[in-house]
Amino acid sequence: MKNRLKQLRAERAWSQGDLAEQLGISRQSVNAIETGKYDPSLPLAFRIADLFSARIEDIFLRDAQQQEA
């Protein structure tokens, strides 16, 4: 799953560590989410969306193949 997490974090000049601390997760987890190696749980996705005052769908994007289905 693609996402805009890195872009949103950069707009606020937050490091991965800053974001991790606010979400209560590890910096490594933030990195894994940003690089698409890990999809967050639904509760974590909601926490991320709330933190950025955005909808989950505005942060986490479906792959093109999934959109066609």
All heavy atoms as TSV, in Angstrom:
chain	resi	resn	atom	element	x	y	z
A	1	MET	N	N	0.843	-1.172	0.000
A	1	MET	CA	C	0.000	0.000	0.000
A	1	MET	C	C	0.889	1.237	0.000
A	1	MET	O	O	1.821	1.343	0.785
A	1	MET	CB	C	-0.895	-0.026	1.247
A	1	MET	CG	C	-1.773	1.166	1.359
A	1	MET	SD	S	-2.804	1.237	2.861
A	1	MET	CE	C	-3.460	-0.392	2.955
A	2	LYS	N	N	0.593	2.149	-0.885
A	2	LYS	CA	C	1.341	3.398	-0.926
A	2	LYS	C	C	0.748	4.369	0.088
A	2	LYS	O	O	-0.399	4.232	0.486
A	2	LYS	CB	C	1.270	3.992	-2.327
A	2	LYS	CG	C	1.903	3.120	-3.386
A	2	LYS	CD	C	1.831	3.794	-4.733
A	2	LYS	CE	C	2.260	2.868	-5.815
A	2	LYS	NZ	N	3.653	2.660	-5.947
A	3	ASN	N	N	1.562	5.348	0.490
A	3	ASN	CA	C	1.047	6.325	1.439
A	3	ASN	C	C	1.783	7.650	1.288
A	3	ASN	O	O	2.828	7.720	0.633
A	3	ASN	CB	C	1.163	5.792	2.867
A	3	ASN	CG	C	2.588	5.616	3.309
A	3	ASN	OD1	O	3.287	6.580	3.567
A	3	ASN	ND2	N	3.048	4.369	3.385
A	4	ARG	N	N	1.220	8.670	1.882
A	4	ARG	CA	C	1.775	10.029	1.834
A	4	ARG	C	C	2.404	10.424	3.166
A	4	ARG	O	O	2.631	11.601	3.430
A	4	ARG	CB	C	0.654	11.018	1.505
A	4	ARG	CG	C	0.010	10.784	0.156
A	4	ARG	CD	C	-1.104	11.789	-0.141
A	4	ARG	NE	N	-0.640	13.148	0.067
A	4	ARG	CZ	C	-1.246	14.031	0.875
A	4	ARG	NH1	N	-2.317	13.718	1.543
A	4	ARG	NH2	N	-0.765	15.244	1.015
A	5	LEU	N	N	2.713	9.443	3.994
A	5	LEU	CA	C	3.184	9.734	5.344
A	5	LEU	C	C	4.470	10.556	5.338
A	5	LEU	O	O	4.587	11.543	6.069
A	5	LEU	CB	C	3.368	8.423	6.110
A	5	LEU	CG	C	3.557	8.544	7.617
A	5	LEU	CD1	C	2.403	9.290	8.261
A	5	LEU	CD2	C	3.687	7.166	8.225
A	6	LYS	N	N	5.426	10.180	4.521
A	6	LYS	CA	C	6.697	10.909	4.479
A	6	LYS	C	C	6.478	12.368	4.067
A	6	LYS	O	O	7.056	13.282	4.650
A	6	LYS	CB	C	7.664	10.219	3.511
A	6	LYS	CG	C	9.023	10.842	3.484
A	6	LYS	CD	C	9.981	10.057	2.623
A	6	LYS	CE	C	11.368	10.660	2.650
A	6	LYS	NZ	N	12.323	9.850	1.883
A	7	GLN	N	N	5.633	12.584	3.078
A	7	GLN	CA	C	5.327	13.946	2.613
A	7	GLN	C	C	4.667	14.765	3.717
A	7	GLN	O	O	5.057	15.907	3.972
A	7	GLN	CB	C	4.421	13.880	1.393
A	7	GLN	CG	C	3.928	15.219	0.911
A	7	GLN	CD	C	2.861	15.094	-0.162
A	7	GLN	OE1	O	2.553	14.003	-0.634
A	7	GLN	NE2	N	2.279	16.207	-0.531
A	8	LEU	N	N	3.682	14.183	4.382
A	8	LEU	CA	C	2.983	14.901	5.449
A	8	LEU	C	C	3.920	15.206	6.615
A	8	LEU	O	O	3.863	16.290	7.196
A	8	LEU	CB	C	1.786	14.081	5.930
A	8	LEU	CG	C	0.654	13.905	4.915
A	8	LEU	CD1	C	-0.319	12.845	5.385
A	8	LEU	CD2	C	-0.041	15.225	4.662
A	9	ARG	N	N	4.779	14.258	6.924
A	9	ARG	CA	C	5.751	14.453	8.005
A	9	ARG	C	C	6.726	15.564	7.633
A	9	ARG	O	O	7.025	16.449	8.448
A	9	ARG	CB	C	6.496	13.129	8.249
A	9	ARG	CG	C	7.515	13.177	9.335
A	9	ARG	CD	C	8.114	11.814	9.579
A	9	ARG	NE	N	8.737	11.191	8.424
A	9	ARG	CZ	C	9.937	11.531	7.938
A	9	ARG	NH1	N	10.626	12.507	8.493
A	9	ARG	NH2	N	10.438	10.894	6.894
A	10	ALA	N	N	7.198	15.570	6.387
A	10	ALA	CA	C	8.157	16.584	5.932
A	10	ALA	C	C	7.541	17.984	5.946
A	10	ALA	O	O	8.226	18.963	6.270
A	10	ALA	CB	C	8.659	16.241	4.536
A	11	GLU	N	N	6.266	18.085	5.613
A	11	GLU	CA	C	5.578	19.383	5.622
A	11	GLU	C	C	5.583	20.009	7.011
A	11	GLU	O	O	5.509	21.219	7.152
A	11	GLU	CB	C	4.139	19.226	5.140
A	11	GLU	CG	C	4.015	18.954	3.662
A	11	GLU	CD	C	2.592	18.611	3.230
A	11	GLU	OE1	O	1.679	18.606	4.095
A	11	GLU	OE2	O	2.398	18.337	2.030
A	12	ARG	N	N	5.686	19.186	8.017
A	12	ARG	CA	C	5.694	19.663	9.404
A	12	ARG	C	C	7.098	19.679	10.001
A	12	ARG	O	O	7.264	19.985	11.177
A	12	ARG	CB	C	4.766	18.778	10.241
A	12	ARG	CG	C	3.308	19.025	9.887
A	12	ARG	CD	C	2.448	17.847	10.260
A	12	ARG	NE	N	1.042	18.072	9.933
A	12	ARG	CZ	C	0.517	17.977	8.706
A	12	ARG	NH1	N	1.276	17.652	7.691
A	12	ARG	NH2	N	-0.766	18.201	8.507
A	13	ALA	N	N	8.081	19.329	9.188
A	13	ALA	CA	C	9.486	19.287	9.620
A	13	ALA	C	C	9.677	18.338	10.801
A	13	ALA	O	O	10.461	18.599	11.710
A	13	ALA	CB	C	10.004	20.693	9.939
A	14	TRP	N	N	8.956	17.224	10.777
A	14	TRP	CA	C	9.089	16.205	11.812
A	14	TRP	C	C	10.044	15.120	11.342
A	14	TRP	O	O	9.988	14.704	10.189
A	14	TRP	CB	C	7.754	15.546	12.118
A	14	TRP	CG	C	6.729	16.414	12.768
A	14	TRP	CD1	C	6.935	17.611	13.395
A	14	TRP	CD2	C	5.322	16.159	12.878
A	14	TRP	NE1	N	5.748	18.106	13.878
A	14	TRP	CE2	C	4.746	17.231	13.578
A	14	TRP	CE3	C	4.515	15.124	12.454
A	14	TRP	CZ2	C	3.388	17.302	13.861
A	14	TRP	CZ3	C	3.159	15.189	12.730
A	14	TRP	CH2	C	2.605	16.268	13.431
A	15	SER	N	N	10.875	14.652	12.222
A	15	SER	CA	C	11.704	13.491	11.923
A	15	SER	C	C	10.842	12.238	12.098
A	15	SER	O	O	9.740	12.297	12.658
A	15	SER	CB	C	12.904	13.426	12.866
A	15	SER	OG	O	12.468	13.141	14.186
A	16	GLN	N	N	11.365	11.114	11.645
A	16	GLN	CA	C	10.646	9.866	11.883
A	16	GLN	C	C	10.512	9.622	13.383
A	16	GLN	O	O	9.482	9.134	13.845
A	16	GLN	CB	C	11.375	8.698	11.227
A	16	GLN	CG	C	11.255	8.675	9.720
A	16	GLN	CD	C	11.954	7.493	9.098
A	16	GLN	OE1	O	12.788	6.842	9.715
A	16	GLN	NE2	N	11.605	7.196	7.852
A	17	GLY	N	N	11.529	9.997	14.131
A	17	GLY	CA	C	11.479	9.847	15.579
A	17	GLY	C	C	10.402	10.709	16.210
A	17	GLY	O	O	9.712	10.271	17.146
A	18	ASP	N	N	10.259	11.940	15.711
A	18	ASP	CA	C	9.208	12.833	16.220
A	18	ASP	C	C	7.829	12.220	16.008
A	18	ASP	O	O	6.989	12.200	16.919
A	18	ASP	CB	C	9.243	14.192	15.507
A	18	ASP	CG	C	10.495	15.001	15.784
A	18	ASP	OD1	O	11.125	14.797	16.846
A	18	ASP	OD2	O	10.855	15.831	14.914
A	19	LEU	N	N	7.610	11.723	14.793
A	19	LEU	CA	C	6.319	11.130	14.481
A	19	LEU	C	C	6.086	9.874	15.317
A	19	LEU	O	O	5.002	9.679	15.866
A	19	LEU	CB	C	6.236	10.798	12.992
A	19	LEU	CG	C	4.944	10.143	12.514
A	19	LEU	CD1	C	3.724	11.002	12.871
A	19	LEU	CD2	C	5.003	9.888	11.019
A	20	ALA	N	N	7.110	9.057	15.428
A	20	ALA	CA	C	6.994	7.818	16.209
A	20	ALA	C	C	6.599	8.116	17.651
A	20	ALA	O	O	5.723	7.458	18.215
A	20	ALA	CB	C	8.315	7.056	16.161
A	21	GLU	N	N	7.230	9.128	18.219
A	21	GLU	CA	C	6.940	9.492	19.605
A	21	GLU	C	C	5.488	9.929	19.770
A	21	GLU	O	O	4.809	9.537	20.723
A	21	GLU	CB	C	7.881	10.612	20.053
A	21	GLU	CG	C	7.750	10.970	21.515
A	21	GLU	CD	C	8.768	12.017	21.945
A	21	GLU	OE1	O	9.901	12.009	21.433
A	21	GLU	OE2	O	8.407	12.850	22.795
A	22	GLN	N	N	4.996	10.710	18.824
A	22	GLN	CA	C	3.607	11.184	18.912
A	22	GLN	C	C	2.601	10.052	18.741
A	22	GLN	O	O	1.495	10.121	19.276
A	22	GLN	CB	C	3.361	12.260	17.852
A	22	GLN	CG	C	4.142	13.530	18.136
A	22	GLN	CD	C	3.849	14.597	17.117
A	22	GLN	OE1	O	2.719	15.078	17.052
A	22	GLN	NE2	N	4.840	14.961	16.323
A	23	LEU	N	N	3.001	9.013	17.985
A	23	LEU	CA	C	2.099	7.888	17.744
A	23	LEU	C	C	2.270	6.760	18.743
A	23	LEU	O	O	1.463	5.833	18.782
A	23	LEU	CB	C	2.320	7.341	16.327
A	23	LEU	CG	C	1.943	8.278	15.182
A	23	LEU	CD1	C	2.412	7.690	13.860
A	23	LEU	CD2	C	0.437	8.524	15.170
A	24	GLY	N	N	3.337	6.813	19.527
A	24	GLY	CA	C	3.596	5.755	20.494
A	24	GLY	C	C	4.102	4.472	19.854
A	24	GLY	O	O	3.796	3.377	20.332
A	25	ILE	N	N	4.855	4.613	18.751
A	25	ILE	CA	C	5.441	3.467	18.065
A	25	ILE	C	C	6.937	3.721	17.878
A	25	ILE	O	O	7.436	4.799	18.201
A	25	ILE	CB	C	4.765	3.198	16.700
A	25	ILE	CG1	C	4.928	4.390	15.748
A	25	ILE	CG2	C	3.290	2.874	16.902
A	25	ILE	CD1	C	4.378	4.149	14.348
A	26	SER	N	N	7.651	2.755	17.343
A	26	SER	CA	C	9.088	2.925	17.139
A	26	SER	C	C	9.380	3.687	15.841
A	26	SER	O	O	8.547	3.707	14.920
A	26	SER	CB	C	9.783	1.558	17.079
A	26	SER	OG	O	9.428	0.883	15.894
A	27	ARG	N	N	10.551	4.291	15.776
A	27	ARG	CA	C	10.981	4.967	14.561
A	27	ARG	C	C	11.066	3.966	13.419
A	27	ARG	O	O	10.743	4.261	12.266
A	27	ARG	CB	C	12.328	5.661	14.776
A	27	ARG	CG	C	12.759	6.492	13.554
A	27	ARG	CD	C	14.251	6.682	13.453
A	27	ARG	NE	N	15.006	5.453	13.424
A	27	ARG	CZ	C	15.153	4.662	12.334
A	27	ARG	NH1	N	14.569	4.975	11.207
A	27	ARG	NH2	N	15.880	3.572	12.409
A	28	GLN	N	N	11.494	2.746	13.733
A	28	GLN	CA	C	11.596	1.713	12.712
A	28	GLN	C	C	10.224	1.392	12.114
A	28	GLN	O	O	10.114	1.115	10.919
A	28	GLN	CB	C	12.239	0.446	13.290
A	28	GLN	CG	C	13.703	0.614	13.630
A	28	GLN	CD	C	13.948	1.186	15.027
A	28	GLN	OE1	O	13.039	1.660	15.717
A	28	GLN	NE2	N	15.201	1.150	15.462
A	29	SER	N	N	9.188	1.440	12.933
A	29	SER	CA	C	7.834	1.203	12.427
A	29	SER	C	C	7.406	2.318	11.484
A	29	SER	O	O	6.794	2.052	10.441
A	29	SER	CB	C	6.838	1.093	13.580
A	29	SER	OG	O	7.082	-0.074	14.333
A	30	VAL	N	N	7.733	3.552	11.821
A	30	VAL	CA	C	7.424	4.674	10.930
A	30	VAL	C	C	8.128	4.467	9.598
A	30	VAL	O	O	7.525	4.610	8.525
A	30	VAL	CB	C	7.821	6.031	11.558
A	30	VAL	CG1	C	7.706	7.157	10.536
A	30	VAL	CG2	C	6.957	6.328	12.771
A	31	ASN	N	N	9.399	4.101	9.642
A	31	ASN	CA	C	10.153	3.870	8.423
A	31	ASN	C	C	9.523	2.751	7.594
A	31	ASN	O	O	9.376	2.879	6.374
A	31	ASN	CB	C	11.609	3.540	8.757
A	31	ASN	CG	C	12.432	3.293	7.515
A	31	ASN	OD1	O	12.500	2.174	7.026
A	31	ASN	ND2	N	13.039	4.351	7.011
A	32	ALA	N	N	9.144	1.670	8.237
A	32	ALA	CA	C	8.545	0.540	7.521
A	32	ALA	C	C	7.216	0.927	6.874
A	32	ALA	O	O	6.917	0.494	5.755
A	32	ALA	CB	C	8.357	-0.637	8.470
A	33	ILE	N	N	6.432	1.749	7.544
A	33	ILE	CA	C	5.166	2.209	6.971
A	33	ILE	C	C	5.446	3.113	5.778
A	33	ILE	O	O	4.847	2.963	4.711
A	33	ILE	CB	C	4.302	2.930	8.023
A	33	ILE	CG1	C	3.858	1.959	9.112
A	33	ILE	CG2	C	3.085	3.592	7.360
A	33	ILE	CD1	C	3.244	2.628	10.334
A	34	GLU	N	N	6.365	4.063	5.940
A	34	GLU	CA	C	6.676	4.998	4.861
A	34	GLU	C	C	7.190	4.294	3.610
A	34	GLU	O	O	6.884	4.714	2.495
A	34	GLU	CB	C	7.725	6.018	5.320
A	34	GLU	CG	C	7.194	7.060	6.252
A	34	GLU	CD	C	8.196	8.132	6.615
A	34	GLU	OE1	O	9.386	8.040	6.221
A	34	GLU	OE2	O	7.795	9.079	7.303
A	35	THR	N	N	7.966	3.245	3.786
A	35	THR	CA	C	8.546	2.541	2.639
A	35	THR	C	C	7.633	1.445	2.098
A	35	THR	O	O	7.994	0.766	1.129
A	35	THR	CB	C	9.916	1.937	2.997
A	35	THR	OG1	O	9.762	1.034	4.097
A	35	THR	CG2	C	10.917	3.028	3.353
A	36	GLY	N	N	6.457	1.277	2.699
A	36	GLY	CA	C	5.511	0.293	2.215
A	36	GLY	C	C	5.821	-1.135	2.601
A	36	GLY	O	O	5.235	-2.075	2.069
A	37	LYS	N	N	6.727	-1.315	3.555
A	37	LYS	CA	C	7.087	-2.657	3.997
A	37	LYS	C	C	6.132	-3.167	5.078
A	37	LYS	O	O	6.147	-4.344	5.409
A	37	LYS	CB	C	8.518	-2.682	4.523
A	37	LYS	CG	C	9.540	-2.398	3.441
A	37	LYS	CD	C	10.941	-2.389	3.989
A	37	LYS	CE	C	11.916	-2.050	2.874
A	37	LYS	NZ	N	13.272	-1.880	3.381
A	38	TYR	N	N	5.331	-2.273	5.621
A	38	TYR	CA	C	4.416	-2.628	6.702
A	38	TYR	C	C	3.153	-1.797	6.556
A	38	TYR	O	O	3.218	-0.583	6.375
A	38	TYR	CB	C	5.086	-2.355	8.054
A	38	TYR	CG	C	4.180	-2.499	9.253
A	38	TYR	CD1	C	3.775	-3.744	9.702
A	38	TYR	CD2	C	3.731	-1.379	9.946
A	38	TYR	CE1	C	2.938	-3.880	10.800
A	38	TYR	CE2	C	2.902	-1.499	11.048
A	38	TYR	CZ	C	2.514	-2.752	11.468
A	38	TYR	OH	O	1.686	-2.878	12.557
A	39	ASP	N	N	2.009	-2.457	6.596
A	39	ASP	CA	C	0.730	-1.757	6.601
A	39	ASP	C	C	0.268	-1.639	8.047
A	39	ASP	O	O	0.235	-2.641	8.767
A	39	ASP	CB	C	-0.321	-2.536	5.808
A	39	ASP	CG	C	-0.023	-2.545	4.316
A	39	ASP	OD1	O	0.647	-1.620	3.831
A	39	ASP	OD2	O	-0.471	-3.488	3.637
A	40	PRO	N	N	-0.066	-0.426	8.481
A	40	PRO	CA	C	-0.468	-0.247	9.879
A	40	PRO	C	C	-1.806	-0.914	10.171
A	40	PRO	O	O	-2.637	-1.109	9.277
A	40	PRO	CB	C	-0.579	1.273	10.020
A	40	PRO	CG	C	-0.923	1.744	8.651
A	40	PRO	CD	C	-0.175	0.815	7.719
A	41	SER	N	N	-2.005	-1.227	11.428
A	41	SER	CA	C	-3.311	-1.726	11.867
A	41	SER	C	C	-4.331	-0.606	11.688
A	41	SER	O	O	-3.976	0.576	11.562
A	41	SER	CB	C	-3.245	-2.135	13.338
A	41	SER	OG	O	-3.019	-0.981	14.145
A	42	LEU	N	N	-5.586	-0.964	11.705
A	42	LEU	CA	C	-6.634	0.047	11.563
A	42	LEU	C	C	-6.605	1.069	12.699
A	42	LEU	O	O	-6.679	2.282	12.431
A	42	LEU	CB	C	-8.001	-0.629	11.457
A	42	LEU	CG	C	-9.165	0.274	11.048
A	42	LEU	CD1	C	-8.874	1.013	9.750
A	42	LEU	CD2	C	-10.433	-0.565	10.913
A	43	PRO	N	N	-6.433	0.643	13.961
A	43	PRO	CA	C	-6.337	1.656	15.027
A	43	PRO	C	C	-5.157	2.611	14.827
A	43	PRO	O	O	-5.287	3.815	15.059
A	43	PRO	CB	C	-6.176	0.826	16.301
A	43	PRO	CG	C	-6.831	-0.479	15.986
A	43	PRO	CD	C	-6.512	-0.720	14.530
A	44	LEU	N	N	-4.021	2.089	14.370
A	44	LEU	CA	C	-2.868	2.963	14.125
A	44	LEU	C	C	-3.138	3.886	12.946
A	44	LEU	O	O	-2.796	5.073	12.988
A	44	LEU	CB	C	-1.606	2.138	13.888
A	44	LEU	CG	C	-0.334	2.928	13.548
A	44	LEU	CD1	C	-0.033	3.989	14.608
A	44	LEU	CD2	C	0.833	1.976	13.382
A	45	ALA	N	N	-3.770	3.389	11.905
A	45	ALA	CA	C	-4.108	4.234	10.757
A	45	ALA	C	C	-5.018	5.384	11.186
A	45	ALA	O	O	-4.845	6.520	10.738
A	45	ALA	CB	C	-4.761	3.398	9.664
A	46	PHE	N	N	-5.977	5.097	12.079
A	46	PHE	CA	C	-6.842	6.168	12.585
A	46	PHE	C	C	-6.048	7.178	13.407
A	46	PHE	O	O	-6.282	8.392	13.318
A	46	PHE	CB	C	-7.987	5.596	13.425
A	46	PHE	CG	C	-9.186	5.196	12.615
A	46	PHE	CD1	C	-9.529	3.860	12.484
A	46	PHE	CD2	C	-9.974	6.148	11.989
A	46	PHE	CE1	C	-10.643	3.480	11.744
A	46	PHE	CE2	C	-11.091	5.787	11.249
A	46	PHE	CZ	C	-11.423	4.447	11.117
A	47	ARG	N	N	-5.096	6.713	14.229
A	47	ARG	CA	C	-4.259	7.640	15.018
A	47	ARG	C	C	-3.439	8.527	14.098
A	47	ARG	O	O	-3.293	9.739	14.346
A	47	ARG	CB	C	-3.347	6.870	15.978
A	47	ARG	CG	C	-4.081	6.258	17.135
A	47	ARG	CD	C	-3.226	5.913	18.344
A	47	ARG	NE	N	-1.907	5.384	18.106
A	47	ARG	CZ	C	-1.585	4.082	18.102
A	47	ARG	NH1	N	-2.516	3.172	18.301
A	47	ARG	NH2	N	-0.339	3.704	17.907
A	48	ILE	N	N	-2.895	7.943	13.029
A	48	ILE	CA	C	-2.120	8.725	12.064
A	48	ILE	C	C	-3.015	9.768	11.408
A	48	ILE	O	O	-2.645	10.948	11.309
A	48	ILE	CB	C	-1.470	7.797	11.008
A	48	ILE	CG1	C	-0.396	6.924	11.661
A	48	ILE	CG2	C	-0.885	8.620	9.861
A	48	ILE	CD1	C	0.103	5.784	10.787
A	49	ALA	N	N	-4.182	9.352	10.958
A	49	ALA	CA	C	-5.109	10.282	10.310
A	49	ALA	C	C	-5.513	11.407	11.264
A	49	ALA	O	O	-5.541	12.577	10.877
A	49	ALA	CB	C	-6.342	9.527	9.815
A	50	ASP	N	N	-5.806	11.067	12.502
A	50	ASP	CA	C	-6.172	12.087	13.487
A	50	ASP	C	C	-5.034	13.074	13.719
A	50	ASP	O	O	-5.262	14.281	13.803
A	50	ASP	CB	C	-6.571	11.440	14.816
A	50	ASP	CG	C	-7.898	10.720	14.756
A	50	ASP	OD1	O	-8.671	10.927	13.783
A	50	ASP	OD2	O	-8.173	9.921	15.679
A	51	LEU	N	N	-3.819	12.558	13.798
A	51	LEU	CA	C	-2.656	13.415	14.041
A	51	LEU	C	C	-2.485	14.438	12.927
A	51	LEU	O	O	-2.145	15.589	13.172
A	51	LEU	CB	C	-1.392	12.561	14.183
A	51	LEU	CG	C	-0.102	13.307	14.477
A	51	LEU	CD1	C	-0.181	14.028	15.832
A	51	LEU	CD2	C	1.068	12.335	14.472
A	52	PHE	N	N	-2.749	14.024	11.678
A	52	PHE	CA	C	-2.588	14.918	10.538
A	52	PHE	C	C	-3.897	15.608	10.149
A	52	PHE	O	O	-3.963	16.301	9.131
A	52	PHE	CB	C	-2.027	14.156	9.339
A	52	PHE	CG	C	-0.579	13.774	9.511
A	52	PHE	CD1	C	-0.217	12.462	9.771
A	52	PHE	CD2	C	0.425	14.727	9.434
A	52	PHE	CE1	C	1.111	12.100	9.942
A	52	PHE	CE2	C	1.754	14.384	9.610
A	52	PHE	CZ	C	2.101	13.074	9.859
A	53	SER	N	N	-4.945	15.413	10.939
A	53	SER	CA	C	-6.266	16.000	10.645
A	53	SER	C	C	-6.687	15.690	9.209
A	53	SER	O	O	-7.067	16.578	8.445
A	53	SER	CB	C	-6.258	17.511	10.881
A	53	SER	OG	O	-5.964	17.801	12.218
A	54	ALA	N	N	-6.566	14.416	8.859
A	54	ALA	CA	C	-6.890	13.978	7.505
A	54	ALA	C	C	-7.686	12.687	7.571
A	54	ALA	O	O	-7.781	12.051	8.624
A	54	ALA	CB	C	-5.603	13.763	6.711
A	55	ARG	N	N	-8.244	12.315	6.441
A	55	ARG	CA	C	-8.935	11.035	6.351
A	55	ARG	C	C	-7.905	9.944	6.043
A	55	ARG	O	O	-6.898	10.209	5.392
A	55	ARG	CB	C	-9.982	11.059	5.237
A	55	ARG	CG	C	-11.073	12.088	5.448
A	55	ARG	CD	C	-12.075	12.095	4.319
A	55	ARG	NE	N	-11.388	12.031	3.020
A	55	ARG	CZ	C	-11.946	11.551	1.915
A	55	ARG	NH1	N	-13.177	11.102	1.914
A	55	ARG	NH2	N	-11.262	11.530	0.780
A	56	ILE	N	N	-8.169	8.751	6.497
A	56	ILE	CA	C	-7.271	7.632	6.207
A	56	ILE	C	C	-7.037	7.527	4.703
A	56	ILE	O	O	-5.911	7.328	4.246
A	56	ILE	CB	C	-7.831	6.314	6.774
A	56	ILE	CG1	C	-7.769	6.320	8.304
A	56	ILE	CG2	C	-7.082	5.104	6.215
A	56	ILE	CD1	C	-8.393	5.117	8.958
A	57	GLU	N	N	-8.107	7.691	3.914
A	57	GLU	CA	C	-8.005	7.567	2.453
A	57	GLU	C	C	-7.106	8.634	1.840
A	57	GLU	O	O	-6.631	8.455	0.716
A	57	GLU	CB	C	-9.392	7.667	1.796
A	57	GLU	CG	C	-10.400	6.643	2.282
A	57	GLU	CD	C	-11.127	7.086	3.556
A	57	GLU	OE1	O	-11.238	8.292	3.804
A	57	GLU	OE2	O	-11.567	6.207	4.319
A	58	ASP	N	N	-6.910	9.744	2.535
A	58	ASP	CA	C	-6.040	10.805	2.021
A	58	ASP	C	C	-4.568	10.543	2.334
A	58	ASP	O	O	-3.697	11.207	1.787
A	58	ASP	CB	C	-6.451	12.162	2.605
A	58	ASP	CG	C	-7.832	12.586	2.131
A	58	ASP	OD1	O	-8.247	12.175	1.033
A	58	ASP	OD2	O	-8.504	13.322	2.878
A	59	ILE	N	N	-4.311	9.610	3.212
A	59	ILE	CA	C	-2.939	9.269	3.593
A	59	ILE	C	C	-2.503	7.957	2.971
A	59	ILE	O	O	-1.411	7.849	2.413
A	59	ILE	CB	C	-2.803	9.202	5.128
A	59	ILE	CG1	C	-3.138	10.561	5.744
A	59	ILE	CG2	C	-1.388	8.760	5.517
A	59	ILE	CD1	C	-3.218	10.561	7.254
A	60	PHE	N	N	-3.376	6.957	3.040
A	60	PHE	CA	C	-3.057	5.631	2.532
A	60	PHE	C	C	-3.779	5.404	1.220
A	60	PHE	O	O	-5.010	5.499	1.148
A	60	PHE	CB	C	-3.432	4.565	3.560
A	60	PHE	CG	C	-2.637	4.711	4.818
A	60	PHE	CD1	C	-3.146	5.409	5.895
A	60	PHE	CD2	C	-1.357	4.195	4.922
A	60	PHE	CE1	C	-2.408	5.578	7.058
A	60	PHE	CE2	C	-0.609	4.357	6.075
A	60	PHE	CZ	C	-1.133	5.053	7.139
A	61	LEU	N	N	-3.012	5.137	0.180
A	61	LEU	CA	C	-3.540	5.032	-1.170
A	61	LEU	C	C	-3.490	3.589	-1.654
A	61	LEU	O	O	-2.490	2.890	-1.434
A	61	LEU	CB	C	-2.726	5.917	-2.109
A	61	LEU	CG	C	-2.439	7.334	-1.594
A	61	LEU	CD1	C	-1.435	8.039	-2.461
A	61	LEU	CD2	C	-3.728	8.112	-1.487
A	62	ARG	N	N	-4.530	3.177	-2.329
A	62	ARG	CA	C	-4.546	1.836	-2.893
A	62	ARG	C	C	-3.594	1.763	-4.072
A	62	ARG	O	O	-3.414	2.748	-4.793
A	62	ARG	CB	C	-5.937	1.474	-3.381
A	62	ARG	CG	C	-6.913	1.289	-2.280
A	62	ARG	CD	C	-8.174	0.748	-2.866
A	62	ARG	NE	N	-9.273	1.558	-2.391
A	62	ARG	CZ	C	-10.524	1.397	-2.746
A	62	ARG	NH1	N	-10.837	0.476	-3.613
A	62	ARG	NH2	N	-11.467	2.142	-2.257
A	63	ASP	N	N	-3.027	0.596	-4.322
A	63	ASP	CA	C	-2.218	0.389	-5.516
A	63	ASP	C	C	-3.150	0.470	-6.726
A	63	ASP	O	O	-4.332	0.158	-6.637
A	63	ASP	CB	C	-1.529	-0.985	-5.476
A	63	ASP	CG	C	-0.477	-1.054	-4.380
A	63	ASP	OD1	O	0.105	-0.011	-4.039
A	63	ASP	OD2	O	-0.243	-2.165	-3.878
A	64	ALA	N	N	-2.602	0.826	-7.868
A	64	ALA	CA	C	-3.408	0.976	-9.088
A	64	ALA	C	C	-4.181	-0.298	-9.395
A	64	ALA	O	O	-5.337	-0.252	-9.807
A	64	ALA	CB	C	-2.517	1.353	-10.262
A	65	GLN	N	N	-3.596	-1.463	-9.180
A	65	GLN	CA	C	-4.274	-2.721	-9.454
A	65	GLN	C	C	-5.489	-2.891	-8.559
A	65	GLN	O	O	-6.519	-3.397	-9.000
A	65	GLN	CB	C	-3.325	-3.893	-9.241
A	65	GLN	CG	C	-2.167	-3.894	-10.204
A	65	GLN	CD	C	-1.110	-4.921	-9.812
A	65	GLN	OE1	O	-1.094	-5.391	-8.683
A	65	GLN	NE2	N	-0.235	-5.246	-10.742
A	66	GLN	N	N	-5.408	-2.472	-7.330
A	66	GLN	CA	C	-6.536	-2.611	-6.414
A	66	GLN	C	C	-7.660	-1.658	-6.803
A	66	GLN	O	O	-8.815	-1.944	-6.590
A	66	GLN	CB	C	-6.094	-2.346	-4.978
A	66	GLN	CG	C	-5.194	-3.421	-4.427
A	66	GLN	CD	C	-4.701	-3.067	-3.032
A	66	GLN	OE1	O	-4.462	-1.909	-2.733
A	66	GLN	NE2	N	-4.541	-4.074	-2.200
A	67	GLN	N	N	-7.331	-0.480	-7.336
A	67	GLN	CA	C	-8.345	0.489	-7.696
A	67	GLN	C	C	-9.198	0.005	-8.868
A	67	GLN	O	O	-10.359	0.334	-8.967
A	67	GLN	CB	C	-7.701	1.830	-8.061
A	67	GLN	CG	C	-7.114	2.539	-6.856
A	67	GLN	CD	C	-6.421	3.841	-7.229
A	67	GLN	OE1	O	-6.249	4.159	-8.398
A	67	GLN	NE2	N	-6.009	4.572	-6.220
A	68	GLU	N	N	-8.613	-0.786	-9.766
A	68	GLU	CA	C	-9.335	-1.271	-10.921
A	68	GLU	C	C	-10.314	-2.378	-10.567
A	68	GLU	O	O	-11.263	-2.607	-11.276
A	68	GLU	CB	C	-8.342	-1.783	-11.971
A	68	GLU	CG	C	-7.467	-0.688	-12.538
A	68	GLU	CD	C	-6.375	-1.230	-13.443
A	68	GLU	OE1	O	-6.356	-2.459	-13.708
A	68	GLU	OE2	O	-5.542	-0.426	-13.899
A	69	ALA	N	N	-10.079	-3.067	-9.479
A	69	ALA	CA	C	-10.930	-4.217	-9.110
A	69	ALA	C	C	-12.299	-3.790	-8.653
A	69	ALA	O	O	-12.626	-2.719	-8.375
A	69	ALA	CB	C	-10.253	-5.007	-7.987
